[in-house]
Amino acid sequence: MTDDTGTPARGQRLVGPGGKRIGTVDAVFADYLLVRTSGLLPVDLYVPRSEVAADDGGRLSVPLDRDAAYEAWHRPLKRVEHD
């Protein structure tokens, strides 16, 4: 589910080591992917595109397992200062 340029697409699965599912791409931005985890209480992960690799079949993977991915990416990458 990548386009002709190999860009990740909405709906594509993101997996960790061993092919274990982390979540599904919900939106694609210039510097990160918004990935929604599955489960009773889904969480949004802000995964830097620099951490994502695609194999020949178009499967997206990261070097972190689900728990480590949550710890690293459950907050937005860019923070806006509040008044």
N, C-alpha and C positions, 0 to 999 in steps of 0.2 A: 504494500500500500504506500509506496513512495511515488512521487511524480517522476517525470522523465529525467529530471536533474538529480534524482536520488534524495530529494528533500523528504524528511519524515512527514507523515500525513496524519490528520485526525483519525482516530479509531485504531491506529496501529498499536500493537502490544509492546510493552517494554519489559524485558526480562533481566534477571541478575545472573550470578554464577550458577551453573548447572541448569540453565533454562527456566529457573523458577520465576513465575510471573510477579511483577511488581505492580503494574497497572496499565492503563490505556491512555494514549495521548489524547488530550482533550482540546489542546490548542498548540499551534506552532508559532513561535516568535523568533526574531532574529538571533537572539543569544541564549534562549532556553526553550524547553518544552514544558508545557503545563500537563502533568500526568495525574490522573485521578486513580487512586488505589481502589481495589474492590473490597467488598466486605460490608458488614452491617453499618459501620460508620466510615464512609469513604473520606479520604484526605487528599488534598491537592499537594502535589510535589512540584517544585520549580527546579527542573533538572537542567543544568548547563549543557548546551549542545556539545561543548568540548569534551564532555564525559561520555557521550553516546557514540557507540559504534554500530554500524550496520553490516550484516553479513551478506553473502551473495544472494541469499533468499529474501533480503529486505528486512530481516528480523532485527529489531533494535535491542541493544544490550548495554548494560553498564557494569562496572567492576564491583559494585556494592550489592549486598543482599537487601531484602526488604526492610529490615530493621535499621541497618546502617544508612540506607537511602532516606528513610524517614528522618533520622537524626541530622543528616547533612542538608536535606532539601525541603523540609516542610515549611520553611519561611520564604517569603518572596526574596529574590536575589537583590533587587534594588529597593532600598528603603527611602521613603519620602519623609522629610522632617515635618513634624506637626507644629502648629503655632502654640 
